[in-house]
Amino acid sequence: MKDICCVGHITKDKIITPRQTVYMAGGTSFYFSYALNHLPQHVSFQLVTKLGDTEMQSADDMRAAGIDVLTFPSRHTVYFENKYGEDMNDRTQRVLERADPFTIDEMSNVDARVFHLGSLLSDDFSPEVVEYLSTKGRISIDAQGYLREVRGDKVYAIDWADKLRILAHTDIIKVNEHEMEVITGLTDPRQAALQLAEWGVKEVCVTLGSEGSIILAEGKFYDIPAYKPKEIVDATGCGDTYSAGYLWCRAQGMGYDESGRFAAAMCTLKLEHTGPFDRTIDDVKRVMK
């Protein structure tokens, strides 16, 4: 029984910024797993992913770094192109390949107290899979993939099909300001969080970029600051880093405010370089001071 299990596809990523173009592995599961791996191992963790045969090296590299990885075969590996402008909150995407969805059979021998579902595309996790996992542990969802429809190779924002069915089984959700508006139709972060809570979510985290984030839990709001980075290099994986820090803290019984601030500090450090979070807990605490 693991404390946290992240389920999600590792991707092939092409990241284009005004400074450079980088090719690397990526995806929610990739950034989430490496971020957790750089924190003290007080929380047990496993990654469950699906990859094409030609991309298994990504999983092998993660194992070599000390991450517990369970892989299932897929006909393809997800291939994303992420292009950023000068404003790192502004991203356009193309999807060049898609992986197979996760199934109940694959999840039957996976056990955890919290399942973090790192959706990348709308069909990664069916309602049936989410409902099944909710009988085994708490459900944490990064909503971004549920709101992505691929037409040709371009990604378009859509509403979340089956959202009411899935959110009824969701304990924790992480959304940004664009995702919350698509899901709820509301532009005010507090009103959107209240709507998500009304639909069944127990802990709502709304990230607001350089404006920080808010957390709604047990009927109370927590305002989390954004710590200023030394420089902004690459925002890819910041939301996943936030989720990793938040769940790592919550798994140890830390409060909502402390967990949010820790997650925000991790994001600040992640912004300062390309690639997953690679700092220490001492670095995080330094940012929080």
Helices and strands as residue ranges (DSSP letters): E 2-7, E 11-16, E 21-26, H 28-37, E 45-51, G 53-55, H 56-64, E 69-73, E 78-84, E 91-97, H 104-107, E 112-118, H 127-134, E 138-142, G 143-147, E 148-151, E 154-157, H 163-167, E 172-176, H 177-184, H 189-198, E 203-207, G 209-211, E 213-217, E 220-224, H 238-251, H 256-271, H 281-288
